Each structure stands twice: as C-alpha cells, then as structure tokens.
Amino acid sequence: MKRAGENRDEKQLKDANIGLGNILIPDISGFTSFVTQTDLVSGQLITQRLLTSLLENDLLDLELSEIEGDAALLYKYGRKLRPNAILKQYEGMLENFHREQEKVNKEFNLDLKLSLKLIAHYGKFGQYELGSFRKLYGAPVIEAHRLLKNSVKSSRYVLITDDLLEGSPTTAAINNPEFLRGHKLCESYDNIRDITFTVFDYEAECSPREILERSDSL
C-alpha cells in the first residue's frame, strides 16, 4: 500500500510534467558561416525554410519545445526510442533538409553546403510554460546541449548516448543493412559527468545524394 507522502510526490511529479523521456536535437552544421555571409532578410527566410523542413517528416511523434537558432529541441516522454527508429528519423530529416537546400540554392543563386547532425539522449526531465513555449528543465537537457560540442569531426552524424542505448552494443542498428555502423566514444564534460555515446557517421559513409537515393528506395 502506498503511503500518503508517496501519493503526494506522484501528484507533484504529474503536475510538473516530470518523467523519463527522449531528447532529440537536430542541429545545422555550418550555420555560423552561413549567417555571417548572408544578408539578414534572406538569411531569416532561408533559416525558417530549412528548420521547417526538419519538422515536416515526424516519424516518431515528437514534441517541439523550442527553436534555438540553428537547432530544434524535440522530446518524447515514455520508453526509449529504438536506435533504428532514431536513425530512420534522422535520414528522413536529412532527406528533407537537403532537398530544401537544393531549392534554396537555385532560388537565391547560392552554393550552400550546410548539413545536419542529431543528438539523441534519455533521462528524467520536466517542463514549464514560458509564454507560448514549453521549456524543458533537467540535467539530461543540459547534457544534450553540451553534447553538441564534441570531438566528432563529421558534419553529418547521429550521436546516441548510452543512457538511451542502455550501454549495450548497437546490434539492432548495425545488423540492419539500411543503417550505418556506429562507433563508441566517451567524453568528459566539466561539472557534469563522463558521457559515453555511439556515433553513426553519415559523412564518412555516404554523400547527400546517396542518402536521397536510398530514401527514395525504402
């Protein structure tokens, strides 16, 4: 039988919308150079179109918390997402992103070579309302943002933490020929902790055109 204090704690957690969940951050690679080299009006319009392209192919029923410059903060409470599902979601985003970038290059007579990376993490977090935004709060949110600053040299990859993979080998992902082989890394972040993750490097394995062609065939 639950004690009264336990019921109160559960109610507080529910009211605060606190729970275990997935955090995904798609982030545009090369965005800083793009902003400094593009006029303000065109840059705003192009950024809006590129970020919108990331949200149009939602295979995982994700919620949008906010747009943060060149990135979107997405989340989904509940069980851990499967590695294959995350990779397929990324490929869908990447396909839309590169198609939209091709259109932008033609319309604005540009030669943009932006790309996309995705951070996927898991843990307990909450949310609170700030105006029209639902801001996420908790250590996993901070960790996911810090993971954007890592030693991976590629500009096109998926990074999935062991918190989401439960520290197990990514057998489900690497045995499926539709997806790429991942490799593990561990990095130390001051005032947080050491975080181990698996990187799926799309830049090393295939070109944007090959990704588009593969997506068309699936």
C-alpha positions, 0 to 999 in steps of 0.5 A, a space after each residue: 500500500 502506498 503511503 500518503 507522502 508517496 501519493 503526494 510526490 506522484 501528484 507533484 511529479 504529474 503536475 510538473 510534467 516530470 518523467 523519463 523521456 527522449 531528447 532529440 536535437 537536430 542541429 545545422 552544421 555550418 550555420 555560423 558561416 552561413 549567417 555571417 555571409 548572408 544578408 539578414 532578410 534572406 538569411 531569416 527566410 532561408 533559416 525558417 525554410 530549412 528548420 521547417 523542413 526538419 519538422 515536416 517528416 515526424 516519424 516518431 511523434 515528437 514534441 517541439 519545445 523550442 527553436 534555438 537558432 540553428 537547432 530544434 529541441 524535440 522530446 518524447 516522454 515514455 520508453 526509449 526510442 529504438 536506435 533504428 527508429 532514431 536513425 530512420 528519423 534522422 535520414 528522413 530529416 536529412 532527406 528533407 533538409 537537403 532537398 530544401 537546400 537544393 531549392 534554396 540554392 537555385 532560388 537565391 543563386 547560392 552554393 550552400 553546403 550546410 548539413 545536419 547532425 542529431 543528438 539523441 539522449 534519455 533521462 528524467 526531465 520536466 517542463 514549464 510554460 514560458 509564454 507560448 513555449 514549453 521549456 524543458 528543465 533537467 540535467 539530461 537537457 543540459 547534457 544534450 546541449 553540451 553534447 553538441 560540442 564534441 570531438 566528432 569531426 563529421 558534419 553529418 552524424 547521429 550521436 546516441 548516448 548510452 543512457 538511451 542505448 542502455 550501454 549495450 552494443 548497437 546490434 539492432 542498428 548495425 545488423 540492419 543493412 539500411 543503417 550505418 555502423 556506429 562507433 563508441 566514444 566517451 567524453 568528459 564534460 566539466 561539472 557534469 559527468 563522463 558521457 559515453 555515446 555511439 556515433 553513426 557517421 553519415 559523412 564518412 559513409 555516404 554523400 547527400 545524394 546517396 542518402 536521397 537515393 536510398 530514401 527514395 528506395 525504402 
